[in-house]
Amino acid sequence: MNAEAPRTRVMVVPDSKPGLPPHIKLRHDAGRGRWHVLAPERVFEPDPIAIEILKRCDGATTVQEIAIELAKDYNAPLQEILADTISMLQELSDKGVVKA
């Protein structure tokens, strides 16, 4: 009987440097004008804000830096943007779509 060790949840924090694992791709379908996240046997169609966050997930930029850029781009409160960014990235990390 093989018992797998329980998977440890990686917590996304402001200092996390999120990136897409090699098997996950962010692709733009120019013909349809839509972005897709392609994963093995799954396809996600992120909303426009999620796309802006995912485009910045390069494995080198921190969540804090991403939030600062978005707050400037959208003239929005940094703490609100940071909280929303962490929440979204945590959900995607839990699904294995983002490495934090």
N, C-alpha and C positions, 0 to 999 in steps of 0.2 A: 504494500500500500504506500503510494507516494503522497505525502502531505506537503503541499506547497506552503511556503512561508507567506503570511499575510503581506500584502503589498503596503508599503509605507507611503502615506500621503505626503507629497511634496507641497509645502505651503508657499504660495506666492506672496512675496513681501516687496517693499519698495526697492530693495537692493538686488532683487532677483534679476537675472539677465535672460529673459525668455527667448527661445528660438524654436524653430520647427524641426522636429526629428527628420532624418533623411528620408523616411518613407511617407512623409506628409508634404504636400505641395500646395502652394497658393498660386492659382492660375487665373488669368483673365481670359474670358471668352469674348473676343472682340466682336464676333458676329452677333452675339446676343447682348453685348454690353454688360455682362455680369462677371462677378468674381466667384470662384469656387475654391473650397478647401478639399483637396483630394486625399483620401486616406484609403488604406486597403479595405475594399468592399463597402466604403462609405463615401458620400459626397455631402458637404455642407455648403449652404449658400449664405455666407455671412452678410449682415446688414452693413451699410456704409461706414458706420463708426467702427465696427469690428474690423473691417478691411483696413482702415487707417491704423488701427492698433497692430494688426497682424503684419502689415508691411514693415513695421518698425521692429519686429521681433527677429533680430539678427544674431542673438546669442552674445552680443557685446554691449548693447544698450540696456541700461537698467529700466525697470518699470517706472521709477521716479523720473528718469530722463524722458521716457515716452510720454508720461503724464504732463511734464512741463511743456514739451513740444505741442501736445494737443491743446493744453490750456491756452497757449499763445495763439495757435491756429484758429481756435474757435472762440477766443475771448471769453473763456469760462473759468469759474473758480477752480484753482489747482486741487484743493482737497476733494472736491466733488469728482473731478476727473480722475484723480488718483484712486479713490474708492471704487469707482465704476470700472476702471481699468483692471485693478486687482481682482475684483469680483468676476469679470469676464475671463481673465486669464486663469484664475483658479478653476473655473468650470471647465475650460478647455484642457488644462493640465490634468484634471481628474479623469477626463476622457482619453488622455494620451495624445491629444492633438498638439499640445505645446509642451516643451521641456522648460522647466523653470530653474 
